[in-house]
């Protein structure tokens, strides 16, 4: 064997021997990811990770061992860490102290995964050192598989009737919840908080139990609303809260949804007049006229109908009049005739009025009122006067005639 080969082999043996001695006698810290649960970790959830820290030395003690967990996006350290008497000033730091040769300790951390984390492998890093170590911090990377988890989104919305309009009761609102994530959402419950002008319909609730929404699937939450008469058209913001259970965690998410109130006809009764102007007891064929103006959306087949109570001394010949189609800001007229009873009270009368119209495919009714006044007591007409006076004249004439005849007879007899 040549001298050069001999020197080379001797050098290799020396390196191997030196390395072996160093590995067996010097402190050498090793970190290993034992496990993490749940597997895979879920976006928006939490997972626990267990890390083994070991002193591989056969003779030397590792003194004042300290380990720190380093978290980067999409991971963050939860403040509520599993109980440990090894906690340092920060929950990410663990003071292990003395670690004997060939001994090990297990560390546990609870870690949060950001909601928008994407599928795939991500890295956590831990570093450890001992007080007498010459190498300083020793780093170890650990791979954690992240599943997108539950990813709920508000999909389509629909109402029944199709257009949401003011003065609507028991309006059915359906909101589709889509799970675009990779994990099932369990025990899903939806709560709707409505703005002013809206309220839950009687006998219904603004809560719906949806149940499980599997990954890639969708389900519909159903609510019933009453829309007040005075609600303005346009968009109104409502809050939808969705609660579900996933990855051993209870999750609450809030969504803002739009309640789109469409324009609707809006009528005003104006220019009310009667002929004659001063109504009295017993007036007949009184003409009542008023204008109907539409301040809202177009309305078709507008008609007016008058109603009186049994204790009101007003009798309509016909209580219905067809006004016609009224576009926005257009005005129509309604005309009625009625009689005032002879013993009608002298007072103001509030007459009920219904304005019916067609809005889309629906027949709607607006309630209004008309005020008229009976101001004068019963007036006796000429024909009525003749009816009373003529019999009286007849009686007077007969009395006079019989008296005159009797006088003539007496005078003739003398």
C-alpha positions, 0 to 999 in steps of 0.5 A: 500500500502506498504511503498516500493511501495509508495516510488517507485511510488513517485520516478517515478512521480518525474522523470517524473515531472523533465523531463517534466520541463527540456524539457519545460524550458531548451534548447533542439536542434533538427535536422531533415532531411526535404528532399533531391532532387533528390531522390534517389541521383545519383552517380557522381551527386549532391543533395541538402539537407534541414535540420530543426534545432529547439529549442524545449524549451518553454521558453529559447532562444538558443544563438549563435547556430552553426551547422556543416555538417560532410561528409564522403565517398561517400559524399563531400561538394561542394564549390558552396553552396546555398546562405546563410547569415549564412555561417561561415568561412567554407561552412560546418559551419552555424552560426545561432545565437539566436534561440527563443523557439519553433522556427526553421530554415532551412539549405540547403547544396549542396553535391556531390556523388562520381562516384564509390558510390554503391547503397544503404543507406548512412549516413550524420551527422550534429551536433549543439550546443548553447553557454550555452548548457551543453551537447556540440555538439548534433549529428544527423545522416541522411540517404540518398539513393544513386542510382548507377546512370549512369555508362558508359563504352566502350564495344566492338569495330569493324571496317569495313574493319575488319582489320585496316591497313595503307593507308585506307580511310573511315574506319568505326569505331564503339564503343559500349557505355554501361550504366551499371548504374541505371539511364538513360544517356540523350543527349549522344554525343561522340567525338573522338580525333585521334593521328598523322597518322589518320584524319577524313574522308572527308564529315564525322565528328569525332562526333556522337550524340548517344541520350539516353542510358537507364539503362542497355542498350547500343548504338553504336557511329560511326566514319569514319577515314582515316589512312595515308599510313605511319602509323606504325603497332601496337597500337595507342591511341585515346581519346574518350570524352562522354558528357551526361545529368543526374540528372540535371547535365552535365557530361563529361567523357574521355576514352582511346581507342586503334586503332590497325593497322595491318601489311600490305604489303610494297613494294620497287622497286629496281635494275632497269635496261634496255638492252641495257644500253645506250638507244637511239632514235629508239631503239626497243625491249628494256628490262626493269627489276626491283625487287619488295621486300616486307618489310611488311606482306605477299601479294598474287597475286602481279602484276606490270603494267606500264603506260606512258603519251601521251607526253612520247615517250615510247611504251610498247609491254605489260604493265602488268607482273605477279610477284606472291605471295610475303611473308614477305621479299621476292623478285620477278622480273618484266620484260617488253619490249618497243620501243623508238620512233625515235624522242624521246627527249633526257632526263630522263623519269619517268614512272608510276608503279602500284603494285597490290596485294591481302591483305585478301579479298581486292585488294590493289594498291601501286603507284611507279615510274621507271626512265629510260634515253634516252641518244643517238640520233638516230643511223642508222642501216646497213639495213637503210644505205643500204636502202639509199646507194643502190639507190644512187649507182644505180643512179651513175651507171646509170649516168656512164653507159649512159655517157660511152655508149654515149662516145663509140658512139661518138668515133665510129662515128669519 
